[in-house]
């Protein structure tokens, strides 16, 4: 499985994980920057400093289950 990268600065987190980025937006965190280099996008969010807690909440959320099911359905479509 491909490792997603997360770079943490004081009150900012930068990630290339699209699902985690969508989760942060859903939770109301402000997107302050997005960069795209070649086929890779990176998103930077302003946070309240609770980065590790956000990651744990994300992993345990229903959003991850939804995202995984969406990916599975996309795989079914692409194989037909």
C-alpha positions as CSV (number, residue, x, y, z in Angstrom):
1,X,0.0,0.0,0.0
2,X,1.3,3.4,-0.9
3,X,2.4,5.6,2.0
4,X,0.7,9.1,2.1
5,X,2.9,11.9,3.3
6,X,1.9,14.5,5.9
7,X,4.2,17.4,6.7
8,X,3.4,19.2,10.0
9,X,4.3,22.8,10.9
10,X,3.0,24.9,13.7
11,X,-0.7,25.2,13.1
12,X,-0.4,23.8,9.6
13,X,-0.6,20.4,8.0
14,X,0.4,19.6,4.4
15,X,-0.8,16.3,3.0
16,X,-1.1,14.5,-0.4
17,X,-3.9,12.3,0.9
18,X,-7.0,13.4,-0.9
19,X,-9.4,11.6,1.5
20,X,-7.7,13.2,4.6
21,X,-7.9,16.6,2.9
22,X,-11.6,16.1,2.2
23,X,-12.1,15.1,5.8
24,X,-10.3,18.2,7.0
25,X,-12.5,20.4,4.8
26,X,-15.6,18.5,6.1
27,X,-14.5,19.3,9.7
28,X,-14.2,23.0,8.8
29,X,-10.4,23.4,8.6
30,X,-9.4,26.2,6.2
31,X,-7.4,25.2,3.1
32,X,-4.7,27.8,2.8
33,X,-2.7,26.5,-0.1
34,X,-2.7,23.8,-2.8
35,X,0.2,22.8,-5.0
36,X,0.3,20.4,-7.9
37,X,3.6,19.2,-9.2
38,X,3.4,16.7,-12.1
39,X,0.5,14.3,-11.1
40,X,0.9,14.9,-7.3
41,X,-1.3,17.4,-5.4
42,X,-0.5,18.7,-1.9
43,X,-2.9,20.5,0.3
44,X,-2.0,22.8,3.3
45,X,-4.6,23.4,6.0
46,X,-4.6,25.7,9.0
47,X,-5.2,23.7,12.1
48,X,-5.6,24.2,15.8
49,X,-2.4,22.2,16.6
50,X,-4.2,18.9,17.3
51,X,-2.6,17.1,14.3
52,X,-2.2,13.7,15.8
53,X,-5.7,13.8,17.2
54,X,-7.1,14.7,13.8
55,X,-5.3,11.7,12.2
56,X,-6.8,9.3,14.9
57,X,-10.3,10.8,14.4
58,X,-10.0,10.4,10.6
59,X,-8.9,6.8,10.8
60,X,-11.8,5.9,13.2
61,X,-14.4,7.9,11.2
62,X,-17.3,6.8,9.1
63,X,-15.8,9.0,6.4
64,X,-12.9,6.5,5.8
65,X,-15.5,3.7,5.4
66,X,-17.4,5.8,2.9
67,X,-14.2,6.7,1.0
68,X,-13.1,3.1,0.8
69,X,-16.5,2.0,-0.5
70,X,-16.4,4.7,-3.1
71,X,-13.0,3.5,-4.2
72,X,-14.3,-0.1,-4.4
73,X,-17.3,1.0,-6.6
74,X,-14.9,3.0,-8.9
75,X,-12.8,-0.2,-9.3
76,X,-16.0,-2.1,-10.4
77,X,-16.8,0.5,-13.0
78,X,-13.2,0.7,-14.4
79,X,-13.1,-3.1,-14.9
80,X,-16.1,-3.2,-17.1
